[in-house]
Amino acid sequence: MTEPYSLPPKADILVVDDTPENLRLLMGILAKQGYKVRPTTNGKNALAVARRESPDLILLDILMPEMDGYSVCKELKADPNFTNIPVIFISALNEPIDKVQAFAVGGVDYISKPFQLEEVVARVENQLRIQSLQKQLQEKNSLLEQINLKLKHSNNALEEFAHVVSHDLQQPLQCIIGYTQILEYQQQNILNQEAKSYLNKILESGMWMQSFINDLLNHASLESLGGYLTPIDCNQVLKQALNNLQIAIDEQKAQVTSDSLPIVMGNQTLLIQLLQNLLSNALKFSRPEVPLEIKILVEEKEGEWLFKIQDNGIGIKPKNFERIFQVFQRLEQETKTSGTGIGLATCKKIVELHGGRIWVESQMGLGTVFYFTIPASVIQ
């Protein structure tokens, strides 16, 4: 629900006019509306009064002796303390060039003489309302900046914490996995089936934890890798990603086809990780009864390359479309395969570091298409 705006209580209005009758009329109607009114009859006095106590709004005549309204407004607007104070000109000058000049020196509105008191009140209220909304917006922007700064510090601290903790867990975890493998090998003729089952569960859990830690370390280090972009041949990126996944591809007997891919401005290490994560996701969530087919498609569209990683796997439920790109969110699928919940969040971060977007479309039982974009920069 939008918060209602409110006018400043008893707004302070400085009225500048060298005609006593105009001052009397303006003071009467504005005071009747509850405003505090300070009158003055010349430009120099107006500057002195304003500097002594800043008003919320200024009604300013143009034709005055010694110092006209244009000069008063120009001098006020040159001072940072008065930049945001609205100035409404009231003048008998009705030529378009006079109004243009009034706005050029910093005026926000223009009332022609002879003026209607109702019009003056309406224009004053309108400018005070705008000023109040601007102040509220500035306050909210300032608050948002403070919140964003705190979030940035918190994120940096969390990433550093994740990196330190994950790194410190590597060594003991490697010991657990290593000694479990040694025990399984050396005692294979002694251990009964139940004991072997326990060792396998320890080994599987240890391997999963190791994969989780590696994914977490990779995710935490993305920012440091994403700063410097160079021309990268995505065909070579795909080749390396496929080499890294070759064993899994062979086990699945998956068929992987690709368009000819473009050269983009990017980070090769991150782009390999991006394609590898998306291809790995397709390999994990395949349908056992259907030969797995993965297609890598690309087209240039509106100044960016649109990549599509398409598979014929089990699909993703629509309620998971947004969740899967968040850290530690795992797919709720009927499969024994379980990921770490970091891979797709890492993909999102990599794409954003390259100035692109990533999203997914899917149908349960038919397959999934992951889309991501990379700006089609001019390669020198």
N, C-alpha and C positions, 0 to 999 in steps of 0.2 A: 504494500500500500504506500502510495506516494505521500511523503510528509508535507503538510500544508505550509506554504510560505507565510512569513509574517513581516510586516513593515517594522522598521526600527522604532522603538517607543519614543514618541515625541521628537521626531526627526528634526535636526537643526538645519534650518535653511537660511542662507545668506542671500539677501535681496539687494541688488545694486542698480540704482536708477537715479538720474539727476533731477527727475521731476517729482516733487513732493506728493502730488496728487496720486501718481502711479504707486509710489511707496505706500501711501495710506491705504489704497484699495487692496494692494497685494498683501500687506500686513494683516488687514482685517479678515480677509477670506481665509488666509493660511492659518492664522491664529485660531480662527473658528473651527478649523479642522484638527486642532490639537497640536500643531507644529510650533516649535520654538523658532521665532523669526528674528533675525538680526539685520536691520536696514543700514545702508550706507549710500552716500550720494556721489561718490567718485571712485575711480579706479584705484588710486594709490591707497585710499582708506580701505578699500575692499581687500587688497593684498595684505595689508597690516592686520585686519580683523581675521582673515582666514588663517594667517600664519600663527596668530595668537591662539586660536582654537579652531581646528579643522571642522568645517560644516559637513553635513551629509549630502547637501545639494546646493547649487548656486543658480539663482535667477539673475541674468546679466544683461543689462542694456548695452547697446553698441555705441550710439552717439552720445558721448559724454566729453566734457572739456578736459584738457590736459592729457588724459589717457583713455583711449576708447576701449570698448569691450573686447575687440580682437586682441589687443595688446595685453589686456589683463588675463584673458584665457590662455594666450600663448605662454606668458610668464608662469602662470600657475602650472600648466602641463609640463613645463620644463623641470619642475620640482617633483622628484619621485614621491613625495608625501601627498601630492594632489593628483597624481595620474589617474586614479580610479574614482575621483569625485565627479559626478555628472554635472555638466554645465548646460543649462537651457538658456538660449538667447531670446530676449524679448525686444523687438525693434520695429520701428516704423519703416525700415528699409525692406522693400518687398521685391526687389529685383533678384532673379535667380543667382546672379553672381555674388550678391551679398550673402545669400544662404549657403552657397558653395564655400565661400570663405569662412563662414562661421563653423561649418563642419570641418574644414581643413585645419583650423587652429585647435580643434579638440572638442567642439560642442557636440552634444548628443541629440539635441532637439532645437526647434526654432518656432517661436510664437510671434505672429505679426500683430502690431498695434493698428488700431485699437483692439485690445484683447477682450475675450469673454472670460469672466471669472471661472465659470464651470470648466472651460477648456484648460485654463491654467492648472486648476486642481487636478483634473484628469491626467494631464501630462506629467505633473509633479509626482502623483501617486504611481504612475507607470514607471518612471525612472527610478523611484525609490524601491519599487518592487523588483525591478531588474537588478539594481545594486544589491538588494538583500539576497536574491537568488545567486548572484555571482559570489558573494561572500560565503554563502553556504557551500557552493560548489568548490571554492578554494579551500575551505576548511576540510571538506570531505576528501579532496585530492591530496591535501597535506597528510591527512590521516592514512589514506591508502598508501602513500609513499612510505610512511613510517612502518606500516604493516608489511609492505613488500620488502623493506630493508630488513626487518626482523625475520621474515620468512627466508630471505636469502642467507642471512647469518645462520639460521637454524638448519637450513638444507646443507650448507657447507659443513657445519659441525656434524650433522648426521652422516654425510658422505665420508668425512674424515674418520668418524667413529667406526663406520662400517668397514672401511679399508683397514684400520688398525686391528679391529677384532677379527675380521676374516683372515688377515695375514697371520695373526697369532694362533689361529686355529689350524692353520695348514699343517704345521709340523706334527702336533699330536695326532691329528687325523691320519696323516700318512703312516704314522707308527701303527695305529689301529688296523688300517687296511693291510699294511705290510706283514705284521705279525699274524693276522688272521689268515692271509694267504700261505704263510710259512707253516702255520699249524695245520691248515687243511691239507697241504702237500705232504708234510712229514708224518702225519698221523692218519692218513687216509685208510690204512689197513687196520687200524685199531678202533677208530671211531665208528659208532653205530649210525644208522640212518638218521635217527633223531638228532644226534650231535652234529652230523654233517648239515642237517637242515638249519640248525641254529647258527652254524658258522656262515652258511650262505646268506642268512638274513642279516647277520652282522656286516658281512661284506657288501651286500646290496645297499644297506643303509649308509655305510661309510662312503661308498661310491656316489650315492645320491647327495650326501652332505658335501663331498668334494666338488661335485658339479655345481651345487648351490653356491658355495663359496666363490668358485671361479666366476660364475655369472654375476655375483654381487660385486666382486672386485672389478670386473669389466664395466659394469654399470657405473660404479663410483668414479672410474677413471675416464669416462667419456669426455667430460668438459676439457680436460687437458689435451686430448687428442684432436679435438674438433676445431681448433683455432686456425690452422693453416691449410688452405685448400689449393690443390694443384690439378692440372688436367689428368683425368683418370679414364682409361679405356675400360668400360664396364664389361666387355667381353673377357678381358683378363681377370677381372674381379670375379665373374661367374665361374670361370675355369678353376680358379683357386678354391672357391666355395665348394664346387662339385668334388674336387680332389679331397678336400677335408671330410666330405660326407660319403666318399665312395663306398666304404664298407657297408654303411646303412642302406645306400641306394641298391647295392648288389643283393643284400639280404632281402630287401623288399621287392626286388626285381622291378623297380620303378622305371618308368620311361620319362625322361626329362628332355623337353625340347625348348628351343629359345629362338626368338627373333635376333637379328643382328642388333647389338646394343650400342648406344651412343658413347661418345666421350663427354664427360661432365667435369665440372670443377668440384673436386671432393677430396676426401681423405681415404686412401686405398684401404687401410686397415679397418676403418669403420664400415666402409661399403661392403667389404668381404663379410664382416660380421653380420651386417644387415641381411644380405642375401642368404647367408648360411643359416641364420635364425629362422627366416621365413621358409626356406626349403626344409629345414629340420622339423618345423611345425607340421608341414604337410606329410612328412614321413611318419611322424608320431601318430597322427590322427587319420590314418588311412582305413579303408574298409577291407578286411581280410578276404572277403569273397570277390572283390573286384581288383583287377590289376591297376596299380597306382599310376596315374598319369599326371605329370606336373608340366605346366606350360608357363614360360616366361615371355611376356608380351610387352611391347613398348610402342608409344606413339608420341609425337610432338604435338602439344596442344596449348595454345594461348601462352606462349613464352616459357613453357616448362615441359620436361619429359614426364610422361605418365607411364609408370611401370605397373604391370599386373602379374602377380604370382597366383596362378590358377591351378586348383587340384580337384580331384573327384573323390575326396575323402568323406568322412562322416558328417562334416558340416559343423556349424556353430549356432547355438541358439541365439535368437535376436536379442534376448535380455543380456547376453554377454558381450555384445558388440563394443560397448564402451569400456567395460570392466577389464577386458583382456589386455588393454594397453596400460593398465595401472600395475605398479610394482606389487608382487606377491599375490596377484590374482590368478588363480588357476582355472582352466576350463572345467565346467561340470559336464563331462561327457561319460558315456558308458564305455569306458576303455580302461585297461589295466595300466596304460601309460600315464605317468604323472610328470609334469615338468616342474621347474623350480618357481614358476610364476614371475620370472624376471625377463625372459627372452624377448617377449613382445613389447614390454615397457622399454627395453633397451633399443629395440627397433624404432619406436616412436621418438626416443631421444636422439638417435642418430639422424633420422630424417629431419627433425627440427633443427639440429645443428647444421644441416645442409640447406636450411631455408625452405624445406618442403612440408608436406602434409602426408598423413597416413590414415587409412580407414579400411574397413572390411565389409564385404557382402557375402552372404552365405545362405544355403538352403540345407536343412537337415536331410541327411541321406543322399545328397547330390554333390556336395562339394563347396569349396570356399574360394573366394578371390580376395587377395590382399592387394590394395592399391597404395602406391606412394609416388610422390612427385619430387623432382629435383629441378631447380631452375635451369633453363636452357641457356646458360651463359655463353657469350662469345668467346671461343677458345683462340687465343693468339698463336 
